[in-house]
């Protein structure tokens, strides 16, 4: 990434060692080395401190990598959307199967419920894992960098920096489907609770 080269160039131009720069912005020299080697990417706070230390704008540090950042963000959000879509389909199938089994053979409901619970745990674990992968953390850092470079003049729109609007809408719709299906599923699995129907 060009960011790492820019940090190296600016540090050399200012005559700062890694240790001096690290002290200026409150990190260890190893963190500076990781940024310069492209192994890590700073968060918004450290980007701001870097820009101040070098007397440049944040956009001067990150804009040359913007296209790559957007690709990483888009790829990560696409993967997350695919997992959410799979989870939605799984939930709808499980809910339909449980409702059908309940009317056909009440004895199988217990077994079907356990299978459904296992499938749901696996699905939600996959989604949680996806959000904690190194690539997902990198995409979050890139999104923060783009937001910081764009500045605060955009107000609420700033939080969507680097996001594909279609993926955001798809994730919202899939999240609503997952929530509603979970409510129905809870009603099927625990009919005595009456809780899901109160939530609706």
FILO-860212 format. One line per 3 residues: number of its first residue (from 1); for each residue x negated, y, z of N, C-alpha, C, O, CB. Coordinates in Angstrom, 3 decimals. Last residue first. Glycine has a CB too. Layout:
BEGIN
NUM> X:Y:Z:X:Y:Z:X:Y:Z:X:Y:Z:X:Y:Z; ...
***
This chain:
BEGIN
200> 44.154:-8.790:18.479:44.757:-8.376:17.224:45.815:-7.335:17.505:46.457:-6.841:16.578:45.356:-9.576:16.469; 43.750:-9.294:21.190:42.754:-8.507:20.471:43.297:-8.011:19.134:42.937:-6.918:18.695:41.489:-9.333:20.247; 45.852:-10.978:21.742:45.856:-9.661:22.374:44.890:-8.740:21.633:45.164:-7.552:21.464:45.473:-9.766:23.879
197> 44.994:-13.161:20.403:46.177:-12.508:19.887:46.353:-11.131:20.532:46.938:-10.229:19.931:47.413:-13.378:20.128; 42.764:-14.045:21.876:42.596:-13.577:20.499:43.788:-12.765:19.999:43.617:-11.796:19.260:42.371:-14.757:19.583; 43.943:-14.743:24.491:43.040:-13.612:24.308:42.946:-13.147:22.859:43.041:-11.944:22.616:41.672:-13.973:24.806
194> 45.369:-16.990:25.058:46.127:-15.870:24.502:45.247:-14.656:24.205:45.747:-13.642:23.718:47.232:-15.475:25.458; 44.447:-19.435:26.095:43.888:-18.175:26.597:44.711:-16.961:26.194:44.745:-15.981:26.938:42.474:-18.005:26.099; 45.427:-21.706:24.895:46.004:-21.333:26.195:45.539:-19.954:26.667:46.166:-19.362:27.546:45.641:-22.377:27.243
191> 43.931:-22.179:22.631:45.275:-21.598:22.488:45.876:-21.121:23.810:46.731:-20.236:23.829:46.200:-22.611:21.862; 41.077:-22.284:21.707:41.532:-22.043:23.079:42.938:-21.424:23.055:43.104:-20.262:23.425:40.533:-21.112:23.837; 40.837:-22.796:18.982:40.054:-23.589:19.928:40.552:-23.464:21.363:40.465:-24.412:22.143:38.607:-23.178:19.863
188> 42.575:-20.895:17.852:42.770:-22.323:17.568:42.063:-23.170:18.623:42.624:-24.154:19.106:42.245:-22.678:16.150; 41.539:-18.499:18.814:42.938:-18.846:19.090:43.224:-20.314:18.861:44.018:-20.918:19.583:43.861:-18.018:18.231; 39.027:-18.610:17.687:39.145:-18.638:19.143:40.573:-19.004:19.554:40.782:-19.732:20.525:38.743:-17.272:19.747
185> 39.780:-18.315:15.018:39.138:-19.552:15.457:39.217:-19.698:16.974:39.449:-20.795:17.482:37.676:-19.588:14.999; 40.692:-15.677:15.044:41.623:-16.768:14.727:41.064:-18.092:15.230:41.795:-18.899:15.804:41.889:-16.842:13.202; 38.246:-14.429:15.683:39.423:-14.234:16.540:40.423:-15.361:16.316:40.943:-15.935:17.273:40.088:-12.862:16.261
182> 36.654:-15.199:13.531:36.297:-15.643:14.879:37.477:-15.495:15.844:37.681:-16.339:16.717:35.090:-14.846:15.398; 37.969:-13.823:11.499:37.981:-15.286:11.485:37.601:-15.844:12.853:38.161:-16.849:13.289:37.022:-15.822:10.409; 37.367:-11.186:12.227:38.762:-11.650:12.197:38.852:-13.171:12.233:39.708:-13.736:12.914:39.469:-11.121:10.948
179> 34.515:-11.219:12.011:35.191:-10.867:13.265:36.626:-11.400:13.298:37.046:-11.998:14.289:35.194:-9.342:13.456; 34.120:-11.920:9.304:33.573:-12.766:10.376:34.308:-12.494:11.685:34.682:-13.430:12.392:32.050:-12.516:10.553; 35.354:-9.736:8.059:35.864:-11.099:7.829:35.392:-12.019:8.949:36.174:-12.807:9.480:35.396:-11.645:6.445
176> 33.681:-7.672:8.962:35.105:-7.652:9.317:35.719:-9.045:9.141:36.511:-9.485:9.974:35.867:-6.614:8.452; 31.287:-8.465:7.744:31.363:-8.372:9.201:32.800:-8.375:9.687:33.115:-8.999:10.700:30.658:-7.121:9.687; 32.007:-8.178:5.060:31.705:-9.514:5.586:31.754:-9.530:7.113:32.214:-10.505:7.707:30.323:-9.980:5.100
173> 32.300:-5.373:5.006:33.449:-6.248:4.702:33.213:-7.645:5.268:34.105:-8.230:5.882:33.692:-6.326:3.167; 29.653:-4.602:5.651:30.779:-4.150:6.465:31.985:-5.069:6.263:32.616:-5.492:7.231:31.150:-2.693:6.116; 28.208:-5.763:3.564:27.955:-6.212:4.940:29.089:-5.783:5.867:29.449:-6.526:6.780:26.612:-5.655:5.453
170> 29.265:-4.295:1.397:29.441:-5.755:1.456:29.230:-6.274:2.871:29.983:-7.131:3.335:28.469:-6.456:0.492; 28.343:-1.727:2.076:29.790:-1.989:2.019:30.056:-3.487:2.122:30.959:-3.911:2.843:30.403:-1.424:0.710; 25.573:-2.204:1.885:26.137:-1.710:3.143:27.639:-2.001:3.191:28.154:-2.462:4.210:25.874:-0.187:3.303
167> 25.367:-2.943:-0.800:25.052:-3.923:0.241:25.614:-3.502:1.594:26.079:-4.343:2.364:23.541:-4.117:0.344; 26.095:-0.530:-2.028:26.903:-1.739:-2.262:26.639:-2.796:-1.195:27.563:-3.467:-0.737:26.610:-2.320:-3.656; 24.026:1.189:-1.184:25.403:1.423:-0.735:26.273:0.183:-0.919:27.099:-0.124:-0.060:26.015:2.603:-1.494
164> 21.000:0.339:0.049:21.829:0.146:-1.128:23.282:0.226:-0.671:23.720:-0.586:0.144:21.517:-1.223:-1.842; 18.934:2.627:1.834:19.912:1.542:1.816:20.701:1.533:0.518:21.026:2.582:-0.038:20.861:1.662:3.001; 17.233:4.739:2.143:16.685:3.505:1.607:17.680:2.370:1.508:17.310:1.257:1.134:15.552:3.075:2.434
161> 19.117:6.108:4.733:17.940:6.237:3.879:17.429:4.871:3.444:17.221:3.974:4.260:16.836:7.004:4.605; 21.265:6.343:6.346:21.374:5.387:5.247:20.158:5.444:4.330:20.187:4.869:3.243:22.640:5.650:4.445; 20.830:8.348:8.145:20.719:6.982:8.645:20.833:5.940:7.547:20.532:4.769:7.779:21.772:6.732:9.679
158> 21.357:10.745:6.797:19.975:10.312:6.986:19.867:8.850:7.397:18.902:8.179:7.030:19.306:11.177:8.022; 23.943:11.495:6.999:23.567:10.712:5.822:22.167:10.141:5.949:21.829:9.162:5.284:23.661:11.564:4.572; 24.058:13.157:9.226:24.476:11.765:9.365:24.073:10.911:8.178:23.877:9.706:8.335:25.963:11.692:9.551
155> 21.493:15.320:8.119:22.459:14.969:9.164:22.762:13.498:9.206:21.851:12.670:9.220:23.730:15.726:8.969; 19.617:16.270:6.402:20.728:15.527:5.822:21.744:15.068:6.859:22.763:14.480:6.497:20.206:14.339:5.075; 17.525:17.393:7.773:18.492:18.290:7.163:19.701:17.573:6.574:20.710:18.213:6.276:17.824:19.089:6.099
152> 15.547:15.888:8.879:16.840:15.862:9.554:17.883:16.739:8.887:19.011:16.830:9.371:16.676:16.285:10.975; 13.524:13.998:6.486:13.813:15.049:7.455:15.227:14.985:7.979:16.014:14.130:7.573:13.570:16.390:6.845; 12.376:12.246:4.787:13.489:13.039:4.270:13.880:14.153:5.224:14.496:15.138:4.818:14.687:12.150:4.002
149> 10.542:11.018:6.444:10.056:11.835:5.331:11.151:12.734:4.784:10.883:13.860:4.364:9.510:10.946:4.219; 12.224:9.607:8.153:11.360:10.644:8.710:10.864:11.580:7.610:10.775:12.791:7.813:10.167:10.012:9.451; 13.374:7.829:6.315:14.216:8.773:7.051:13.384:9.925:7.602:13.793:11.083:7.526:14.954:8.060:8.194
146> 11.081:6.425:5.582:11.816:7.186:4.568:12.699:8.228:5.239:12.769:9.372:4.791:12.670:6.246:3.683; 10.444:5.253:8.048:9.492:6.153:7.391:10.189:7.021:6.349:9.915:8.217:6.248:8.360:5.350:6.735; 12.663:3.629:8.547:12.340:4.722:9.470:11.417:5.748:8.801:11.591:6.955:8.969:11.679:4.166:10.750
143> 12.314:1.854:6.445:13.525:2.674:6.492:13.300:3.881:7.410:13.693:5.003:7.090:14.740:1.833:6.983; 9.901:0.676:7.244:9.950:1.437:5.997:11.169:2.357:5.974:11.075:3.504:5.536:9.976:0.487:4.785; 10.753:-0.614:9.561:9.712:0.419:9.661:9.716:1.296:8.406:9.553:2.513:8.495:8.313:-0.229:9.863
140> 12.553:-2.422:8.397:13.044:-1.431:9.362:12.036:-0.294:9.516:12.428:0.871:9.594:13.317:-2.095:10.735; 10.782:-3.959:6.870:11.827:-3.181:6.195:12.382:-2.100:7.117:12.654:-0.985:6.671:12.962:-4.103:5.719; 9.333:-5.139:8.966:8.646:-4.255:8.011:9.659:-3.373:7.284:9.425:-2.178:7.102:7.825:-5.083:6.987
137> 11.308:-6.708:10.078:10.706:-5.634:10.891:9.985:-4.624:9.998:10.023:-3.418:10.242:9.716:-6.225:11.933; 11.716:-8.414:7.921:12.827:-7.576:8.384:12.298:-6.422:9.242:12.783:-5.295:9.141:13.852:-8.422:9.189; 9.214:-9.666:7.784:9.685:-8.885:6.644:10.822:-7.947:7.046:10.889:-6.814:6.570:10.144:-9.815:5.520
134> 9.083:-11.041:10.221:8.143:-9.944:9.946:8.609:-9.053:8.791:8.422:-7.837:8.820:6.760:-10.511:9.628; 12.461:-11.506:11.470:11.299:-11.939:10.702:10.352:-10.759:10.489:10.772:-9.605:10.568:11.732:-12.543:9.342; 14.787:-10.846:12.674:13.570:-10.723:13.474:12.323:-11.207:12.741:11.249:-11.305:13.335:13.726:-11.494:14.758
131> 16.941:-11.349:11.097:16.744:-9.951:11.511:15.470:-9.751:12.322:15.104:-8.616:12.628:17.932:-9.480:12.323; 16.831:-14.109:10.870:16.570:-13.289:9.683:16.255:-11.852:10.079:15.401:-11.210:9.468:17.774:-13.322:8.727; 17.705:-14.874:13.401:16.316:-15.121:13.008:15.924:-14.230:11.839:14.830:-13.666:11.814:16.111:-16.598:12.639
128> 20.415:-14.166:13.199:19.566:-13.515:14.208:18.090:-13.678:13.850:17.311:-12.733:13.980:19.843:-14.102:15.615; 21.189:-15.933:11.139:21.330:-14.485:10.964:20.437:-13.727:11.942:19.779:-12.758:11.562:22.796:-14.062:11.152; 20.657:-18.385:12.373:19.981:-18.041:11.118:20.032:-16.537:10.873:19.045:-15.936:10.450:20.619:-18.793:9.935
125> 22.441:-18.232:14.518:21.001:-18.296:14.796:20.202:-17.925:13.544:19.188:-17.234:13.637:20.602:-19.711:15.290; 24.866:-18.325:13.173:24.498:-17.093:13.860:23.014:-17.071:14.226:22.397:-16.005:14.243:25.345:-16.920:15.113; 24.641:-21.015:12.152:24.833:-19.851:11.275:24.415:-18.549:11.923:23.699:-17.751:11.318:26.273:-19.752:10.855
122> 24.391:-22.557:14.502:23.327:-22.595:13.487:23.421:-21.363:12.579:22.406:-20.739:12.272:23.421:-23.900:12.639; 26.831:-21.938:15.728:25.572:-21.632:16.420:24.424:-21.592:15.416:23.580:-20.698:15.470:25.283:-22.680:17.532; 28.581:-22.969:13.775:28.570:-21.537:14.079:27.273:-21.126:14.781:26.690:-20.089:14.464:29.778:-21.170:14.952
119> 28.038:-25.714:13.903:27.824:-24.984:12.653:27.741:-23.479:12.895:26.921:-22.795:12.283:28.946:-25.293:11.661; 28.837:-26.227:16.553:27.447:-26.444:16.141:27.133:-25.654:14.872:26.091:-25.006:14.778:27.177:-27.946:15.914; 31.585:-25.622:16.384:30.721:-24.877:17.295:29.256:-25.012:16.908:28.513:-24.030:16.929:30.926:-25.353:18.726
116> 32.419:-27.595:14.538:32.532:-26.167:14.209:31.608:-25.331:15.090:30.926:-24.433:14.598:33.988:-25.689:14.369; 31.995:-29.886:16.050:31.262:-29.714:14.792:31.260:-28.237:14.394:30.238:-27.698:13.970:31.889:-30.582:13.661; 33.860:-29.381:18.092:32.434:-29.474:18.403:31.578:-29.281:17.150:30.559:-28.592:17.188:32.120:-30.828:19.050
113> 36.250:-29.417:16.597:35.861:-28.215:17.350:34.376:-28.233:17.666:33.700:-27.214:17.524:36.673:-28.102:18.651; 36.354:-32.040:15.687:36.217:-30.955:14.707:35.775:-29.663:15.387:35.005:-28.895:14.810:37.545:-30.731:13.960; 36.749:-33.311:18.157:35.544:-33.582:17.364:35.295:-32.458:16.371:34.169:-31.980:16.228:35.671:-34.927:16.621
110> 39.283:-32.172:18.865:38.112:-32.071:19.749:36.810:-32.266:18.989:35.872:-31.486:19.149:38.206:-33.097:20.872; 40.980:-32.935:16.716:40.700:-31.522:16.980:39.450:-31.351:17.853:38.640:-30.461:17.591:41.910:-30.863:17.661; 41.783:-35.528:16.390:40.511:-35.135:15.770:40.108:-33.692:16.093:38.994:-33.280:15.769:40.603:-35.307:14.266
107> 44.295:-35.691:17.520:43.193:-36.384:18.185:41.825:-35.968:17.639:40.822:-36.047:18.350:43.366:-37.884:18.038; 46.105:-34.478:15.795:45.675:-33.719:16.978:44.487:-34.377:17.694:43.747:-33.695:18.402:46.845:-33.571:17.953; 46.355:-34.406:12.585:45.910:-35.388:13.574:45.302:-34.663:14.773:44.131:-34.285:14.757:44.882:-36.378:12.951
104> 47.792:-32.224:11.327:47.794:-33.580:10.784:47.469:-34.622:11.849:48.199:-35.600:12.012:46.799:-33.686:9.642; 47.491:-29.837:12.677:48.836:-30.210:12.239:48.915:-31.653:11.755:49.992:-32.248:11.769:49.294:-29.281:11.139; 44.767:-29.780:13.138:45.672:-29.608:14.272:47.088:-30.069:13.915:47.796:-30.624:14.756:45.689:-28.136:14.724
101> 43.724:-29.819:10.588:43.581:-31.015:11.432:44.562:-30.965:12.595:45.120:-31.989:12.990:42.134:-31.141:11.963; 44.326:-27.136:9.781:44.894:-28.302:9.082:44.853:-29.561:9.928:45.837:-30.299:9.988:44.150:-28.547:7.781; 42.791:-25.683:11.592:44.249:-25.476:11.557:44.920:-26.670:10.890:45.947:-27.160:11.361:44.610:-24.161:10.803
98> 40.252:-26.669:10.907:40.791:-26.871:12.253:42.304:-26.698:12.296:43.009:-27.467:12.949:40.138:-25.905:13.227; 40.042:-25.801:8.233:39.992:-27.231:8.557:40.589:-27.500:9.930:41.350:-28.453:10.101:38.546:-27.745:8.504; 40.133:-23.009:8.564:41.163:-23.698:7.776:41.224:-25.183:8.102:42.304:-25.759:8.231:40.903:-23.510:6.284
95> 37.778:-22.701:10.082:39.069:-22.282:10.633:40.199:-22.980:9.898:41.125:-23.491:10.528:39.236:-20.751:10.542; 35.837:-23.659:8.289:36.021:-24.300:9.601:37.382:-23.961:10.197:38.058:-24.828:10.751:34.907:-23.871:10.568; 36.185:-21.817:6.158:36.380:-23.261:5.945:36.657:-23.966:7.273:37.587:-24.766:7.378:35.135:-23.884:5.259
92> 35.531:-19.402:7.453:36.855:-19.572:6.834:37.159:-21.051:6.633:38.274:-21.494:6.908:36.929:-18.822:5.480; 32.871:-19.940:8.242:33.916:-19.653:9.229:35.310:-19.874:8.666:36.167:-20.463:9.323:33.789:-18.227:9.726; 31.617:-20.282:5.746:31.609:-21.351:6.729:32.717:-21.164:7.760:33.417:-22.114:8.108:30.257:-21.420:7.420
89> 31.967:-17.711:4.681:32.578:-18.872:4.018:32.687:-20.036:4.991:33.721:-20.701:5.059:31.758:-19.291:2.774; 30.416:-16.266:6.548:31.843:-15.967:6.347:32.570:-17.155:5.725:33.644:-17.552:6.178:32.013:-14.723:5.456; 27.891:-17.381:6.146:28.534:-17.517:7.454:30.033:-17.252:7.351:30.830:-17.934:7.994:27.896:-16.557:8.469
86> 27.438:-16.522:3.521:27.489:-17.955:3.835:28.183:-18.213:5.155:28.970:-19.151:5.278:26.088:-18.542:3.870; 27.406:-13.768:3.977:28.416:-14.339:3.082:28.561:-15.835:3.354:29.676:-16.354:3.411:28.041:-14.091:1.595; 25.162:-13.545:5.638:26.477:-13.165:6.152:27.602:-13.747:5.292:28.632:-14.169:5.818:26.599:-11.640:6.213
83> 23.209:-14.368:3.804:23.434:-15.169:5.012:24.806:-14.847:5.612:25.528:-15.747:6.043:22.314:-14.911:6.056; 23.459:-12.252:1.963:23.707:-13.632:1.528:23.983:-14.535:2.733:24.886:-15.370:2.689:22.500:-14.173:0.720; 22.687:-10.109:3.569:24.049:-10.148:3.029:24.408:-11.556:2.577:25.534:-12.007:2.784:24.195:-9.164:1.857
80> 20.004:-10.741:4.011:20.918:-10.667:5.154:22.370:-10.757:4.688:23.191:-11.406:5.336:20.691:-9.362:5.945; 19.024:-10.511:1.396:18.955:-11.796:2.101:19.942:-11.827:3.268:20.631:-12.825:3.481:17.521:-12.056:2.611; 19.508:-7.760:1.011:20.164:-8.748:0.141:20.167:-10.121:0.814:21.182:-10.817:0.807:19.452:-8.824:-1.240
77> 17.809:-6.636:2.886:19.258:-6.477:3.066:20.048:-7.440:2.180:21.132:-7.884:2.556:19.673:-5.033:2.761; 15.346:-7.382:1.757:15.706:-7.843:3.094:17.215:-7.754:3.314:17.827:-8.673:3.856:14.965:-7.023:4.159; 15.449:-6.014:-0.702:15.303:-7.473:-0.658:15.736:-8.048:0.677:16.412:-9.075:0.730:13.866:-7.866:-0.937
74> 15.629:-3.337:0.146:16.710:-3.933:-0.636:16.650:-5.458:-0.591:17.680:-6.119:-0.457:16.645:-3.449:-2.086; 13.144:-3.045:1.469:14.403:-2.820:2.189:15.544:-3.531:1.474:16.332:-4.240:2.100:14.707:-1.305:2.313; 11.398:-3.535:-0.679:11.350:-4.392:0.512:12.658:-4.280:1.292:13.217:-5.288:1.726:10.148:-4.010:1.417
71> 12.130:-1.436:-2.413:12.253:-2.837:-2.853:12.269:-3.794:-1.660:13.052:-4.743:-1.629:11.095:-3.204:-3.803; 11.482:0.789:-0.888:12.880:0.562:-1.255:13.107:-0.874:-1.717:14.155:-1.459:-1.444:13.305:1.538:-2.354; 8.687:0.492:-0.782:9.485:0.444:0.442:10.944:0.124:0.131:11.565:-0.704:0.798:9.388:1.777:1.197
68> 8.033:0.891:-3.465:7.760:-0.406:-2.838:8.597:-0.571:-1.575:9.150:-1.642:-1.325:6.259:-0.546:-2.506; 8.832:3.599:-3.674:9.452:2.563:-4.519:9.252:1.167:-3.928:10.181:0.361:-3.894:8.868:2.614:-5.942; 7.131:4.908:-1.718:8.595:4.915:-1.614:9.250:3.789:-2.426:10.132:3.097:-1.916:9.138:6.261:-2.079
65> 4.471:5.383:-1.595:4.903:3.995:-1.397:6.422:3.837:-1.428:6.938:2.745:-1.188:4.371:3.475:-0.079; 4.222:8.075:-1.778:3.647:7.277:-2.871:4.044:5.801:-2.768:3.958:5.062:-3.749:2.118:7.403:-2.870; 5.345:9.067:0.631:6.091:9.143:-0.636:5.523:8.295:-1.760:6.276:7.838:-2.620:6.147:10.553:-1.091
62> 3.869:9.044:3.053:4.670:7.866:2.668:5.259:7.890:1.264:5.640:6.840:0.746:5.775:7.707:3.623; 2.374:11.359:3.538:1.830:10.060:3.944:2.564:8.887:3.279:1.955:7.861:2.978:1.905:9.920:5.461; 3.948:13.429:2.709:2.623:13.284:2.085:1.998:11.930:2.397:1.194:11.414:1.620:1.688:14.401:2.555
59> 6.096:13.194:4.468:6.299:12.779:3.072:4.965:12.625:2.338:4.850:11.789:1.442:7.189:13.798:2.335; 5.062:14.379:6.721:5.234:12.920:6.716:5.396:12.422:5.286:4.892:11.355:4.933:6.460:12.503:7.574; 2.591:16.865:5.858:3.983:16.442:6.073:4.043:14.915:6.070:3.185:14.249:5.490:4.934:17.038:4.973
56> -0.417:17.498:7.789:0.310:17.270:6.534:1.759:16.947:6.882:2.107:16.778:8.051:-0.344:16.108:5.688; -2.375:17.422:9.838:-1.808:18.697:9.377:-1.218:18.560:7.962:-1.477:19.375:7.075:-2.892:19.805:9.397; -3.208:15.150:11.023:-3.821:15.445:9.733:-3.369:16.790:9.160:-3.890:17.251:8.145:-3.501:14.340:8.751
53> -1.634:15.230:13.310:-3.090:15.109:13.465:-3.810:15.491:12.171:-4.889:16.082:12.209:-3.470:13.671:13.877; 0.915:15.309:12.167:0.424:16.458:12.942:-1.096:16.428:13.066:-1.762:17.456:12.946:1.064:16.476:14.342; 0.998:12.760:11.019:1.139:13.942:10.168:0.622:15.189:10.884:-0.037:16.030:10.271:2.610:14.137:9.757
50> 0.787:11.206:13.361:-0.250:11.133:12.316:-0.217:12.385:11.442:-1.251:12.992:11.159:-0.057:9.866:11.439; 3.193:11.905:14.616:1.924:12.224:15.267:0.754:12.172:14.283:-0.162:12.991:14.359:1.673:11.261:16.425; 5.000:10.843:12.731:5.013:12.276:13.051:3.687:12.698:13.685:3.126:13.734:13.327:6.190:12.610:14.001
47> 4.329:8.161:12.907:4.187:8.859:11.631:4.128:10.369:11.859:3.315:11.073:11.261:5.354:8.502:10.681; 5.038:7.651:15.526:3.619:7.638:15.187:3.350:8.267:13.815:2.281:8.833:13.584:3.095:6.209:15.214; 7.841:7.898:15.293:7.100:8.724:16.253:5.629:8.802:15.873:5.034:9.879:15.893:7.248:8.164:17.678
44> 8.514:5.897:13.391:8.716:7.324:13.114:7.881:8.217:14.017:7.279:9.185:13.553:10.178:7.680:13.269; 5.799:3.428:13.354:7.192:3.841:13.511:7.286:5.357:13.288:6.281:6.019:13.030:7.738:3.446:14.928; 3.385:2.222:10.890:3.792:2.951:12.094:5.287:3.237:12.140:5.956:3.283:11.108:3.034:4.249:12.186
41> 2.679:-1.097:9.996:3.177:0.190:9.541:3.699:0.936:10.756:4.393:0.343:11.581:4.285:0.028:8.451; -0.080:-3.376:9.448:1.065:-2.857:10.198:1.482:-1.533:9.601:0.757:-0.924:8.815:0.730:-2.697:11.703; -1.954:-3.942:7.520:-1.390:-5.062:8.279:-0.160:-4.656:9.078:0.705:-5.486:9.356:-2.436:-5.636:9.215
38> -3.390:-2.074:6.155:-2.077:-2.426:5.628:-1.416:-3.578:6.354:-0.430:-4.136:5.872:-2.192:-2.762:4.190; -5.653:-1.049:7.186:-5.800:-2.308:6.442:-4.469:-2.779:5.854:-4.429:-3.776:5.134:-6.376:-3.396:7.355; -4.739:1.128:8.558:-5.642:1.357:7.436:-5.855:0.100:6.582:-6.195:0.189:5.402:-6.975:1.857:7.950
35> -3.225:-0.126:10.551:-2.573:0.766:9.585:-3.442:0.946:8.347:-2.944:0.919:7.222:-2.275:2.136:10.225; -5.274:-1.494:11.892:-4.180:-2.268:11.280:-3.432:-1.414:10.249:-3.047:-1.917:9.193:-3.194:-2.777:12.372; -6.779:0.677:12.826:-7.383:-0.277:11.882:-6.293:-1.063:11.158:-6.379:-1.275:9.948:-8.346:-1.248:12.620
32> -4.936:1.744:14.611:-5.380:2.551:13.458:-5.972:1.634:12.389:-5.701:1.794:11.199:-6.431:3.626:13.898; -4.895:-0.400:16.390:-3.661:-0.036:15.676:-4.005:0.793:14.446:-3.445:0.581:13.370:-2.689:0.751:16.604; -7.483:-0.330:17.394:-7.047:-1.514:16.640:-5.778:-1.233:15.837:-5.603:-1.760:14.738:-6.809:-2.691:17.593
29> -7.547:1.998:18.899:-8.255:1.981:17.611:-7.870:0.774:16.744:-7.924:0.843:15.516:-9.764:1.978:17.850; -4.198:2.501:20.230:-5.547:1.940:20.313:-6.220:2.021:18.934:-5.533:2.105:17.916:-5.502:0.461:20.821; -2.604:5.737:20.536:-2.602:4.302:20.235:-4.025:3.784:20.385:-4.948:4.557:20.639:-2.046:4.016:18.793
26> -2.330:8.587:20.640:-1.904:7.722:21.735:-1.736:6.259:21.402:-0.832:5.602:21.918:-0.652:8.212:22.260; -3.344:10.385:18.883:-1.929:10.024:18.723:-1.448:8.985:19.734:-0.295:8.555:19.690:-1.697:9.501:17.330; -5.960:10.823:19.780:-5.108:11.966:19.439:-3.628:11.594:19.388:-2.766:12.374:19.792:-5.533:12.549:18.103
23> -6.988:8.253:19.941:-6.801:9.021:21.180:-5.842:10.185:20.941:-5.012:10.498:21.795:-8.160:9.547:21.709; -7.123:7.626:17.222:-6.290:6.821:18.120:-5.987:7.587:19.401:-4.856:7.570:19.887:-6.984:5.486:18.452; -9.021:9.468:16.385:-7.656:9.552:15.867:-6.699:8.791:16.781:-5.599:9.261:17.074:-7.584:8.995:14.428
20> -11.244:8.493:17.800:-10.764:9.862:18.036:-9.319:10.015:17.556:-8.494:10.621:18.240:-11.676:10.890:17.320; -11.465:5.869:16.743:-11.274:6.073:18.182:-10.703:7.457:18.473:-9.791:7.596:19.288:-12.599:5.888:18.928; -11.973:6.291:14.088:-10.735:5.594:14.465:-10.420:5.839:15.934:-9.261:5.995:16.318:-10.851:4.077:14.190
17> -13.197:9.676:13.777:-13.408:8.228:13.876:-12.058:7.593:14.210:-11.112:8.293:14.573:-14.502:7.869:14.969; -12.738:12.334:11.505:-12.303:11.647:12.729:-12.685:10.176:12.675:-12.515:9.516:11.650:-10.777:11.794:12.928; -12.986:14.137:9.417:-14.168:13.771:10.192:-13.828:13.093:11.510:-14.534:13.254:12.505:-14.999:14.991:10.460
14> -11.005:14.674:7.678:-10.971:15.427:8.940:-12.168:15.104:9.830:-12.348:15.724:10.878:-9.676:15.132:9.693; -11.650:12.811:5.713:-11.677:14.235:5.380:-11.712:15.101:6.639:-12.372:16.140:6.664:-10.460:14.603:4.527; -11.150:10.418:7.069:-12.524:10.736:6.653:-12.658:12.234:6.375:-13.652:12.855:6.752:-12.922:9.917:5.393
11> -8.379:10.654:7.356:-9.216:10.518:8.553:-10.660:10.892:8.229:-11.318:11.588:9.002:-9.146:9.073:9.113; -7.590:10.719:4.681:-7.361:11.891:5.531:-8.224:11.843:6.795:-8.735:12.868:7.246:-5.878:11.985:5.913; -8.384:8.122:3.844:-8.908:9.328:3.197:-8.768:10.550:4.098:-9.713:11.322:4.260:-8.187:9.574:1.870
8> -6.869:6.437:5.563:-8.350:6.354:5.539:-8.948:7.641:4.975:-9.892:8.194:5.539:-8.823:5.132:4.689; -4.280:7.241:4.822:-4.731:7.410:6.206:-6.252:7.379:6.263:-6.861:8.207:6.940:-4.134:6.310:7.119; -4.312:6.464:2.129:-4.136:7.880:2.478:-4.621:8.144:3.898:-5.291:9.144:4.155:-2.656:8.297:2.336
5> -4.521:3.701:2.329:-5.609:4.448:1.697:-5.542:5.924:2.080:-6.567:6.561:2.325:-5.553:4.292:0.166; -2.053:3.119:3.526:-3.289:2.759:4.229:-4.477:3.526:3.663:-5.349:3.958:4.417:-3.544:1.246:4.132; -0.253:4.009:1.515:-0.275:4.634:2.849:-1.596:4.365:3.553:-2.197:5.280:4.117:0.893:4.117:3.712
2> -0.377:2.258:-0.638:-1.114:3.524:-0.737:-1.218:4.216:0.628:-2.182:4.942:0.870:-0.430:4.461:-1.752; -0.837:-1.189:0.000:0.000:0.000:0.000:-0.875:1.243:0.000:-1.967:1.260:0.568:0.948:0.003:1.212
***
